[in-house]
Amino acid sequence: LPKIWKGVLVFVVLGFLIQFAYFVERLYFLAPNKFDQFWSGPAKRASLKAVESRNSYDLIILSDKIDNIESAYHVYAKVDPRLVISQYGKYPKQYDNVIITNNTDSFKENSNFLIIDENQ
């Protein structure tokens, strides 16, 4: 009888390990892509695009219609925290040649400005 229980225990432990492997895969690989909007995926992509294009344009305008862009940009661009704190309560926010604003229409005339909004 103890050998039977030992076999059952090994079977149950192996079952838990296999389930744990599927759980870890879902947690680290599938969920971040599935819940991208919840985890500020659009803000991350817009911020990284602005960082990559920083030297190619005179001015980069980020629309605040992108969810969480105000809190995401300075993280991905590695902006000096003192500058971020000094911008608290000010609007529009400007970090070097990047402006975060809701008024992107006034910048559309200039071809050397990059406008990143919620549609990109």
Disulfide bonds with the S-S distance in Angstrom:
none
